[in-house]
Amino acid sequence: MRRVRHWSIVLAIACCGSALPLQANQLKVGISGSSPFVIKDGNTTSGISLDVWRRVAEDNNFSYKLVPQTSPKAGIEAVDDGSIDVLVGPISITPSRLAMPGVDFTQPYYLGKSGVLVPSSPPSILSRVQVFFGWAVISSVLVLISVLLMVGSLIWLAERNRNREQFPREWLPGISSGMWFALVTLTTVGYGDKAPITRTGRGITGAWMVISLIAVSSLTASLASAFTLFLSGATETAISTPEQLNGRRVAVVEGTSDMELAQRREMRIVGAASLSSAIQLLVDQQADALIFDRPTIRYHLKNNPHLALRLAPFTLWEETYGFVIKADSPLRTTMDVTILKLQLQGKVEAIANRLLD
């Protein structure tokens, strides 16, 4: 009877030990990411992701040690092969990562936004003048010349026999006179030095007077846009919309979700090993823009105000960040509960605001 009780106690202890491995064993927690999510200062490590993780660990009495990872991709692979138990950092939850059978994600703890970093150096005189040679202005001028040529030719054909003094029969002087008449009519100057006398010529002129109202509006809009860019110092090549990234050289940190997402667009990807090296590519004009976490870019610009760089006025895409764990890990439920509590209490937002503002 005593032996039965003895083995019952042993089995009970064993069951409790297997059911609560999180408190008994030290977790190996990988960390990967850039400031302000993972901030390394000597022997201390902090940041949005680390502070959220520490709140989760405290709430669940987790014992852990931090294991630095070279990149998010390397950290996810470490979770997959069992080298670490959790990966902490600004790890984007993407479809391809969710499809991996060996790993899983916790409840998202942060809504990230991908920003675009672009040069903000003062424009040169040449770059200012280049706006007048943009396709919008050039196309308007070409269309205008073509229309003047067509109208001038029609006027010449109608007037060359009965109005030779104003529209000579020779084709070059005649068409030139017709184009001059069409231009004077377009601008409403009305010199009166040339005028049609035939019914056909006057009919063409009447139609041209009406059409010229539209032509003048189109040309005026193109020139006004060019002058606005010239006076403001902006350039036509400045990146102000996501569509303008198509075909451009874009610096992306290798192993991040930005590399995966940029491959879906028509961008010329320039890979970099780290954020600092990617920024250097932009400074050295080896890339036209840089794609990375918007909060991280803001934090970097805040601490490096000397850089002639700025955030583009748009968000490229939004993504959620979560901690990576092993598939079917017993950590999942307890971590999810704590993360939701922190979000409802506004503590995650407070952590982020403290580091970003």
C-alpha positions in Angstrom: 0.0 0.0 0.0 2.8 2.4 0.8 4.5 1.5 -2.5 1.3 2.4 -4.3 1.1 5.7 -2.6 4.8 6.4 -3.2 4.5 5.8 -7.0 1.3 7.9 -7.0 3.1 10.8 -5.6 6.0 10.4 -8.0 3.6 10.2 -11.0 1.7 13.3 -9.8 5.0 15.3 -9.5 6.0 14.1 -13.0 2.7 15.1 -14.5 2.9 18.5 -12.8 6.5 18.9 -14.1 5.5 18.1 -17.6 2.4 20.4 -17.5 4.4 23.4 -16.2 7.6 23.3 -18.1 7.5 27.1 -18.7 8.1 28.0 -15.1 10.5 25.1 -14.4 12.8 25.5 -17.5 14.6 28.6 -18.7 13.3 29.7 -22.1 15.7 30.6 -24.9 14.4 33.8 -26.3 15.9 35.0 -29.6 15.9 38.8 -30.4 16.2 40.3 -33.8 15.3 43.8 -35.1 16.3 47.4 -35.1 15.6 50.4 -32.9 13.2 51.3 -31.5 11.9 47.7 -31.3 15.2 46.3 -30.2 17.7 48.8 -28.8 21.2 47.5 -27.8 23.2 49.8 -25.5 26.3 48.0 -24.3 25.2 45.0 -22.3 21.6 46.2 -21.9 18.8 45.5 -24.4 15.6 47.4 -24.5 13.0 48.6 -27.0 9.3 48.2 -27.8 9.5 44.5 -28.5 11.7 43.8 -25.5 9.6 45.8 -23.1 6.4 44.0 -24.2 8.1 40.7 -23.9 9.4 41.5 -20.4 5.8 42.4 -19.3 4.6 39.0 -20.8 7.4 37.2 -18.9 6.7 38.9 -15.6 3.0 38.2 -15.9 3.6 34.5 -16.4 6.8 34.0 -14.3 8.9 33.0 -17.3 12.5 32.4 -16.7 14.5 33.2 -19.9 17.8 34.2 -21.4 18.2 36.3 -24.5 19.9 34.9 -27.6 20.7 37.4 -30.4 19.8 36.5 -33.9 21.4 37.8 -37.1 18.1 38.5 -38.9 14.3 37.8 -38.5 14.7 35.0 -41.1 17.5 33.3 -39.1 15.5 33.7 -35.9 12.4 32.0 -37.5 14.6 29.2 -38.7 16.0 28.8 -35.2 12.5 28.5 -33.7 11.6 26.0 -36.4 14.6 23.7 -35.6 14.2 24.1 -31.8 17.4 26.2 -31.2 15.2 28.8 -29.4 11.8 28.8 -27.9 10.6 32.3 -28.8 11.7 35.0 -31.3 11.1 38.5 -30.1 11.3 41.6 -32.3 9.4 43.4 -35.0 8.6 40.2 -36.8 5.9 40.7 -39.5 3.1 38.2 -39.7 3.1 37.3 -43.5 1.3 34.6 -45.4 4.5 32.8 -46.3 5.6 32.7 -42.7 2.2 31.6 -41.4 2.4 28.8 -44.0 5.5 27.3 -42.4 4.4 24.1 -40.6 7.0 24.3 -37.8 6.3 27.8 -36.4 3.4 29.9 -35.2 2.8 33.5 -34.2 1.2 34.9 -31.0 -1.5 37.5 -30.9 -0.2 40.6 -32.8 1.1 43.1 -30.3 1.8 46.0 -32.7 0.5 47.4 -35.9 3.5 48.3 -38.0 3.6 50.5 -41.1 6.2 50.3 -43.8 7.7 53.7 -44.6 9.8 54.9 -47.5 13.0 56.9 -46.8 14.0 59.3 -49.6 16.7 62.0 -50.1 15.8 65.5 -49.0 18.8 67.4 -50.3 18.1 70.9 -51.7 17.4 70.8 -55.4 20.0 72.2 -57.8 19.2 74.8 -60.5 19.4 72.0 -63.1 16.9 69.8 -61.3 14.5 72.8 -61.0 14.8 73.6 -64.7 14.2 69.9 -65.6 10.6 70.2 -64.6 10.0 72.2 -67.8 11.2 69.2 -69.8 8.9 66.7 -68.2 6.6 64.6 -70.3 3.5 66.6 -69.3 4.9 69.9 -70.6 6.7 68.3 -73.7 3.6 66.3 -74.7 1.4 69.5 -74.4 3.8 71.5 -76.6 4.0 68.7 -79.2 0.3 68.4 -79.4 0.0 72.2 -79.7 2.5 72.3 -82.6 0.8 69.4 -84.3 -2.6 71.2 -84.1 -1.1 74.5 -85.3 0.4 72.7 -88.2 -2.9 71.0 -89.1 -5.0 74.2 -88.8 -2.4 76.2 -90.6 -2.3 73.7 -93.5 -6.1 73.7 -93.7 -6.3 77.5 -93.8 -3.6 77.7 -96.5 -5.4 75.1 -98.6 -8.6 77.1 -98.3 -7.0 80.6 -99.0 -4.1 80.0 -101.3 -6.0 80.6 -104.5 -8.1 83.7 -103.6 -5.9 85.2 -100.9 -2.3 84.9 -102.2 -1.1 88.1 -100.6 -1.6 86.7 -97.0 -1.3 83.0 -97.8 1.2 82.5 -100.7 0.7 79.5 -103.0 4.2 78.1 -102.2 3.7 75.4 -99.5 6.4 76.5 -97.0 5.6 80.2 -96.9 1.9 79.4 -97.1 1.8 76.9 -94.3 4.0 79.2 -92.2 1.5 82.0 -92.7 -1.3 79.6 -91.8 0.4 78.5 -88.6 1.1 82.2 -87.6 -2.6 83.0 -88.2 -3.6 79.9 -86.1 -1.3 81.0 -83.3 -2.5 84.6 -83.2 -6.1 83.3 -83.1 -5.2 80.8 -80.3 -3.7 83.6 -78.1 -6.6 86.0 -78.9 -4.1 88.7 -79.8 -5.8 89.5 -83.1 -3.2 91.5 -85.0 -5.4 91.5 -88.1 -2.4 91.2 -90.4 -3.9 88.0 -91.8 -7.5 87.0 -92.2 -9.4 84.4 -94.2 -11.8 85.7 -97.0 -13.2 82.4 -98.2 -16.2 80.7 -96.7 -14.2 77.5 -96.1 -11.4 79.5 -94.5 -13.8 81.4 -92.2 -15.5 78.1 -91.3 -12.2 76.5 -90.3 -11.3 79.7 -88.3 -14.6 79.6 -86.4 -14.1 75.9 -85.5 -10.5 76.7 -84.4 -11.6 79.5 -82.2 -13.8 77.1 -80.2 -11.2 74.3 -80.1 -8.5 76.8 -79.1 -10.3 77.4 -75.8 -9.7 73.8 -74.8 -6.1 73.8 -76.1 -5.2 76.9 -74.1 -6.7 75.4 -70.9 -4.6 72.2 -71.4 -1.4 74.1 -72.1 -1.9 76.5 -69.2 -2.5 73.7 -66.7 0.8 72.0 -67.8 2.8 75.2 -67.6 1.2 76.1 -64.2 2.2 72.8 -62.8 5.7 73.1 -64.1 6.1 76.6 -62.6 4.7 75.4 -59.3 7.3 72.7 -59.1 10.0 75.2 -60.1 9.1 77.7 -57.5 8.6 75.2 -54.7 12.0 73.5 -55.4 10.4 70.1 -55.9 11.4 67.9 -58.9 9.3 65.8 -61.1 11.3 62.7 -60.1 10.6 63.1 -56.4 8.8 60.1 -54.9 5.5 61.2 -53.5 3.3 58.1 -54.3 3.8 54.3 -54.0 3.4 54.0 -57.8 6.6 56.1 -58.3 8.6 53.3 -56.8 8.0 51.1 -59.8 11.2 50.6 -61.7 13.3 52.6 -59.1 16.3 51.3 -57.2 15.0 50.5 -53.7 17.2 49.5 -50.8 15.8 46.7 -48.7 17.3 44.9 -45.7 17.8 41.2 -46.5 15.9 38.7 -44.4 13.0 41.1 -43.6 9.4 41.0 -44.8 10.1 44.2 -46.8 12.3 42.0 -49.2 9.4 39.6 -49.6 6.8 42.3 -50.2 9.0 44.4 -52.5 9.3 41.4 -54.8 5.6 41.6 -55.6 6.1 45.1 -57.1 8.1 46.2 -60.0 11.1 47.5 -58.0 14.8 47.1 -58.6 15.7 45.7 -55.3 19.2 46.6 -53.8 19.9 44.3 -50.9 21.6 45.4 -47.7 22.8 43.5 -44.7 21.5 46.0 -42.1 19.5 49.2 -41.8 22.7 51.3 -41.5 24.2 49.9 -44.7 20.9 50.3 -46.5 20.8 54.0 -45.4 24.4 54.4 -46.6 23.3 53.1 -50.1 20.7 55.9 -50.1 23.2 58.5 -49.0 25.7 57.3 -51.7 23.0 57.6 -54.3 23.2 53.8 -55.1 19.5 53.6 -54.3 16.6 56.0 -54.9 14.6 55.0 -51.8 14.7 52.7 -48.8 11.8 50.6 -47.5 11.7 49.8 -43.8 9.5 50.0 -40.7 8.1 53.5 -40.4 8.6 53.7 -36.6 12.2 52.6 -37.0 12.9 55.2 -39.7 11.4 57.9 -37.5 13.5 56.8 -34.6 16.7 56.8 -36.8 16.0 60.3 -38.2 15.3 61.5 -34.7 18.7 60.4 -33.5 20.5 61.4 -36.7 19.1 64.8 -37.6 22.1 65.6 -39.8 21.1 63.2 -42.5 19.7 64.8 -45.6 16.8 62.3 -45.7 13.1 62.4 -45.1 10.1 60.1 -44.8 7.9 60.0 -47.9 4.4 61.3 -47.3 2.7 57.9 -47.5 2.6 54.5 -45.9 3.5 51.7 -48.3 1.6 49.0 -46.5 0.5 48.0 -43.0 1.6 44.8 -41.2 1.2 43.2 -37.8 4.0 42.2 -35.5 4.0 39.1 -33.3 6.3 36.9 -31.4 7.3 33.6 -33.1 6.9 30.3 -31.2 7.0 26.7 -32.1 3.8 25.2 -33.6 1.5 23.8 -30.9 3.7 25.4 -28.2 2.1 25.6 -24.7 3.3 29.2 -24.6 0.7 30.3 -27.1 -2.4 30.8 -24.9 -0.7 32.3 -21.9 1.2 34.8 -24.1 -1.9 35.7 -26.1 -3.8 36.5 -22.9 -1.1 38.7 -21.5 -0.6 40.6 -24.8 -4.3 41.3 -25.1 -4.4 42.5 -21.5 -1.5 44.9 -22.2 -3.2 46.2 -25.3 -6.5 46.8 -23.5 -4.7 48.6 -20.7 -2.9 50.8 -23.2 0.5 49.7 -22.0 1.8 48.7 -25.4 0.9 52.1 -26.9 2.5 53.8 -23.9 5.7 51.9 -24.5 5.8 52.9 -28.1 5.0 56.5 -27.5 7.7 56.8 -24.9 10.3 55.7 -27.4 9.0 57.4 -30.6 7.9 60.9 -29.3 
